[in-house]
Amino acid sequence: MDTAEKLPTVLSLCTGYGGIERGLDLAGVEHRVIAHVEIEAFAIANLVAKMEASELDAAPVWSNLKTLPVESFRDRVDILTGGYPCQPFSAAGKRLGEEDPRHLWPYIKEIIRAVRPVRCFFENVEGHISLGLREVISDLESLGYTTAWGIFSAREVGAPHQRKRVYIMADSSELAGGRREVHRELGNKGGETSATGREGLRSENNEAYTNHTEQSGEDVADTREFSNTRNNGVSIRHPESSKQSQQRQTSDAYASCPTLSNAFGQRLEGQPRNGKDCDQSGWIGEKTKRSTGKSSVRNREPHQWPSEPKLGRVVDGCANRVDRIRLLGNGVVPQTAAKAWMVLSEELLES
């Protein structure tokens, strides 16, 4: 690991697969992660595997945010990132807020108080706006930070899905000595040099958008057709496609794929819906009685499904599939994080 160059240091809380840190790379912010905090075993294994493959800089991984030795990081962290648990605020859950045992913000607040990073950058679900965000902003401002936040989606950076997320940025100007230089550098990364980062991000997203459209032949949301307005640091997005249009596209995709299950065809247990019978090999025809009294099938026709069908909608042979889905579901889209960093940095510079 090359330590000759002095790079802004990052303390990553609730790292996941490192989506926020990858977003900083896409935004043109050079940095070095000095520690990860992650409790999920599969996510930790993923981070370690990337370190061993030299895809991530080697850094310790702490498994419990509540017991992090924060005194070791005081005045040594320039950027503190985190996608803290969304379950207390998500509309998909009970929305218990502070009463949820997975509510980690009070612990993160104390880490910020002890570590005093130059800048904080957090991600959470859209439901955080109506539950908990007010307290987070109030706590950050009470610690001397200037804040900006906004809603950003994966669709506006070229992805075929919506995935709206709230991003929060907090910046402190009350810094001592040489750390002011780092503060000024981070500000420039979001402001003066953000055009370069934005152009590279736009080029990468347009290429991904073009490739996806050419391969699938489906309409995908184009960021250039979005109407963006900003109000007190909030980015508001208006997607052009309606829910009915999305449902229609989904139905068309299912209808065009011959390997997907057919509700009007062969049943899973081998009994067809058209009155004919099916043997164990997946052939259908009319049953006849031989002299032995056993059933046989004549006028055989090949059927789409055998007795144990290989469904097109099920991943076959994917190791750790459930863990992978869980990791992706809780992860951060790097392109979205990159855009959020650049937009919110500009908001802070203008304030």
C-alpha positions in Angstrom: 0.0 0.0 0.0 1.5 3.3 -1.1 1.5 5.8 1.7 3.8 8.4 0.0 0.9 10.5 -1.2 -1.2 12.3 1.4 -4.8 11.6 0.4 -8.0 12.5 2.3 -8.8 9.7 4.7 -12.2 8.0 5.0 -13.8 6.2 7.9 -16.5 4.0 6.4 -19.5 3.1 8.7 -21.9 0.4 7.7 -19.8 -0.2 4.5 -21.8 -2.9 2.8 -20.0 -3.6 -0.5 -18.4 -0.1 -0.5 -20.9 1.6 -2.8 -20.4 5.1 -1.3 -16.6 4.9 -1.5 -16.9 3.8 -5.1 -19.1 6.8 -5.7 -16.4 9.1 -4.4 -14.0 7.5 -7.0 -16.6 8.3 -9.7 -17.0 11.8 -8.5 -13.2 12.4 -8.8 -12.5 12.5 -5.1 -9.2 10.6 -4.4 -9.2 9.1 -1.0 -7.9 6.3 1.2 -10.2 4.3 3.5 -8.4 3.8 6.8 -11.1 1.5 8.4 -14.4 -0.2 7.6 -17.2 -0.9 10.0 -19.6 -3.7 9.0 -21.5 -6.3 10.9 -22.8 -8.6 8.1 -20.5 -11.6 7.7 -21.1 -12.0 4.0 -20.4 -8.3 3.4 -17.1 -8.6 5.5 -16.1 -11.6 3.4 -16.8 -9.6 0.2 -14.6 -6.7 1.4 -11.8 -9.0 2.4 -11.9 -10.8 -0.9 -11.6 -7.5 -2.7 -8.7 -6.5 -0.6 -6.9 -9.8 -1.4 -7.6 -9.2 -5.1 -6.1 -5.7 -4.8 -9.4 -4.1 -5.8 -9.6 -2.3 -2.4 -6.8 -0.8 -0.3 -6.1 -3.0 2.8 -7.8 -1.6 5.9 -9.1 -3.1 9.1 -12.8 -4.1 9.4 -14.5 -3.5 12.7 -17.7 -5.6 13.2 -19.5 -3.6 15.8 -20.2 0.1 15.4 -21.2 0.5 19.0 -17.7 -0.6 20.3 -15.6 1.2 17.7 -12.5 2.7 19.4 -13.2 6.2 18.3 -10.3 7.8 20.2 -7.9 6.2 17.7 -9.4 8.2 14.9 -9.7 11.6 16.5 -8.5 14.4 14.1 -7.4 11.7 11.6 -10.5 11.4 9.5 -11.3 13.8 6.7 -14.5 12.1 5.4 -16.9 10.0 7.4 -19.3 8.0 5.2 -22.2 5.7 6.1 -25.3 4.0 4.9 -26.7 3.4 8.4 -29.6 0.9 8.8 -32.8 1.9 7.1 -35.2 -0.5 8.9 -36.2 2.1 11.6 -37.5 4.5 8.8 -38.4 2.3 5.8 -42.0 2.2 4.6 -41.5 -1.6 4.2 -41.1 -2.1 7.9 -42.9 -1.0 11.1 -41.2 2.4 11.2 -40.4 2.3 14.9 -37.8 5.0 14.6 -35.9 5.5 17.8 -37.6 2.5 19.4 -36.1 0.1 16.8 -33.1 -1.8 18.1 -31.4 -1.3 14.8 -31.5 2.5 15.2 -27.8 3.5 15.1 -27.8 7.2 14.6 -27.2 8.1 18.3 -24.0 6.0 18.1 -23.0 7.7 14.9 -23.6 11.1 16.4 -21.2 10.3 19.2 -18.6 9.0 16.7 -18.8 12.3 14.8 -18.5 14.2 18.1 -15.3 12.3 19.0 -13.7 12.0 15.6 -14.5 15.4 14.2 -14.3 14.6 10.5 -14.1 17.4 8.0 -17.1 16.2 6.0 -19.8 13.6 6.6 -21.7 11.8 3.8 -24.7 9.6 4.5 -27.3 7.6 2.6 -30.7 6.2 3.6 -34.2 5.4 2.3 -36.8 7.9 1.2 -38.9 7.2 4.2 -36.2 8.8 6.3 -37.6 12.2 5.3 -40.8 11.8 7.3 -39.1 10.0 10.2 -35.8 10.7 11.7 -34.2 13.1 9.1 -35.1 16.2 11.1 -33.3 14.9 14.2 -30.2 13.9 12.1 -30.0 17.4 10.5 -30.5 19.0 13.9 -27.8 16.9 15.6 -25.3 17.7 12.8 -25.9 21.4 13.0 -25.6 21.3 16.8 -22.1 19.8 16.3 -21.1 22.8 14.1 -21.7 21.4 10.6 -23.4 23.0 7.7 -25.8 20.5 6.1 -27.4 19.8 2.7 -29.6 16.9 1.7 -31.5 15.7 -1.3 -33.4 12.8 -3.0 -31.5 11.0 -5.8 -32.5 8.0 -7.8 -30.7 5.3 -9.7 -32.9 5.9 -12.7 -31.6 9.5 -13.2 -28.0 8.1 -13.6 -29.0 5.6 -16.2 -30.3 2.5 -14.3 -33.5 0.8 -15.4 -34.9 1.0 -11.8 -36.0 3.8 -9.6 -34.4 3.2 -6.1 -34.8 6.7 -4.6 -32.5 7.4 -1.7 -31.8 10.3 0.6 -28.2 11.6 0.7 -27.0 13.9 3.5 -23.8 15.9 3.5 -22.4 17.8 6.4 -19.3 20.1 6.3 -17.4 21.8 9.0 -15.5 25.0 8.6 -14.3 25.2 12.2 -11.1 23.2 11.6 -7.6 23.7 12.8 -4.2 24.1 11.1 -3.4 22.0 8.1 -6.9 20.4 8.0 -8.2 23.6 6.4 -6.3 22.7 3.3 -8.1 19.3 3.1 -11.4 21.1 3.7 -10.6 23.5 0.8 -9.6 20.6 -1.4 -12.8 18.7 -0.7 -14.8 21.8 -1.5 -13.0 22.2 -4.8 -13.7 18.6 -5.6 -17.4 19.3 -5.3 -17.3 22.7 -7.0 -14.5 23.8 -9.3 -13.4 20.4 -10.5 -16.8 18.8 -10.3 -17.4 19.5 -14.0 -14.7 17.1 -14.9 -16.1 14.4 -12.6 -19.6 15.1 -13.8 -18.5 14.8 -17.5 -16.9 11.5 -16.8 -19.9 10.2 -14.9 -22.2 11.4 -17.6 -20.1 9.7 -20.3 -20.1 6.4 -18.3 -23.8 6.5 -17.6 -24.7 7.3 -21.3 -22.6 4.4 -22.4 -24.3 2.1 -20.0 -27.7 3.5 -21.0 -27.0 2.9 -24.7 -25.7 -0.6 -24.2 -28.7 -1.5 -22.1 -31.1 -0.1 -24.6 -29.5 -1.8 -27.6 -29.4 -5.2 -25.8 -32.9 -5.2 -24.4 -34.7 -3.1 -26.9 -36.8 -1.6 -24.0 -37.4 1.9 -23.1 -35.2 3.0 -20.2 -35.5 6.3 -18.3 -33.2 9.0 -19.7 -31.7 11.4 -17.3 -31.8 14.1 -19.9 -35.6 14.0 -19.9 -36.0 14.6 -16.2 -37.1 17.9 -14.8 -34.8 18.8 -11.9 -35.6 21.6 -9.4 -33.7 22.3 -6.2 -35.3 23.8 -3.1 -33.1 24.4 0.0 -30.8 21.7 -1.0 -33.5 19.2 -2.1 -33.3 17.7 -5.6 -36.8 16.8 -6.9 -37.1 14.3 -9.7 -40.1 13.8 -12.0 -39.9 10.5 -13.9 -41.7 10.5 -17.2 -42.9 6.9 -17.2 -46.1 6.0 -15.4 -46.8 3.0 -13.2 -49.1 1.6 -15.9 -46.3 1.9 -18.5 -43.9 0.0 -16.2 -46.5 -2.7 -15.7 -47.1 -3.0 -19.5 -43.3 -3.2 -20.1 -43.0 -6.0 -17.5 -45.9 -7.9 -19.1 -44.4 -7.6 -22.5 -41.1 -8.8 -21.2 -42.7 -11.9 -19.7 -44.7 -12.6 -22.8 -41.6 -12.4 -25.1 -39.6 -14.9 -23.0 -40.5 -18.5 -23.8 -38.6 -19.9 -20.9 -40.8 -18.3 -18.3 -43.6 -20.2 -16.6 -47.0 -20.2 -18.3 -50.1 -19.9 -16.0 -52.3 -21.4 -18.8 -49.9 -24.3 -19.6 -48.5 -27.3 -17.8 -48.8 -27.4 -14.0 -45.9 -28.0 -11.7 -47.2 -31.4 -10.6 -47.4 -32.7 -14.2 -51.2 -32.2 -14.7 -52.0 -30.1 -17.8 -54.9 -27.7 -17.8 -56.3 -28.8 -21.2 -57.6 -32.2 -20.0 -54.7 -34.3 -21.3 -52.4 -36.3 -19.1 -48.6 -36.1 -18.7 -46.2 -38.8 -17.9 -43.0 -38.4 -15.9 -40.9 -37.6 -19.0 -43.0 -34.5 -19.8 -44.9 -36.0 -22.8 -48.6 -35.4 -23.1 -51.2 -37.5 -24.9 -54.3 -39.6 -24.3 -54.0 -42.5 -21.9 -54.8 -46.1 -23.1 -55.0 -49.4 -21.3 -52.7 -52.2 -22.3 -53.5 -55.9 -21.7 -51.4 -55.6 -18.5 -53.7 -53.0 -17.1 -51.0 -50.4 -17.0 -51.4 -47.0 -18.4 -49.4 -45.8 -21.4 -49.3 -42.6 -23.5 -49.8 -42.6 -27.2 -49.7 -39.7 -29.7 -46.9 -38.2 -27.7 -46.0 -34.6 -28.1 -43.0 -32.8 -26.5 -44.1 -30.5 -23.7 -42.4 -27.3 -22.5 -41.8 -28.5 -19.0 -40.4 -31.8 -17.7 -41.6 -33.2 -14.4 -39.0 -31.1 -12.6 -39.0 -27.9 -14.7 -36.0 -25.6 -15.0 -37.7 -22.3 -14.7 -36.2 -19.4 -16.5 -36.9 -16.9 -13.7 -34.8 -18.9 -11.2 -31.0 -18.5 -11.0 -29.3 -21.8 -11.6 -26.0 -22.5 -9.9 -25.5 -19.1 -8.3 -23.4 -19.5 -5.1 -24.6 -17.6 -2.0 -27.6 -16.3 -3.9 -29.6 -15.1 -0.9 -26.6 -13.4 0.6 -25.8 -11.7 -2.7 -29.4 -10.4 -3.0 -29.3 -9.2 0.6 -26.0 -7.4 0.0 -27.2 -5.7 -3.2 -30.6 -4.8 -1.6 -28.9 -3.0 1.2 -26.1 -1.5 -0.9 -25.6 1.9 -2.5 -25.6 2.5 -6.2 -22.1 4.1 -6.8 -23.3 6.3 -9.7 -26.1 7.8 -7.5 -23.7 8.4 -4.7 -21.3 10.2 -7.1 -24.0 12.5 -8.4 -25.3 13.2 -4.8 -21.7 14.1 -3.7 -21.3 16.6 -6.6 -24.7 18.2 -6.3 -24.6 18.6 -2.5 -21.0 19.9 -2.6 -22.2 22.7 -4.9 -25.1 23.4 -2.5 -22.6 23.8 0.4 -20.3 26.0 -1.6 -23.2 28.3 -2.6 -24.5 28.5 0.9 
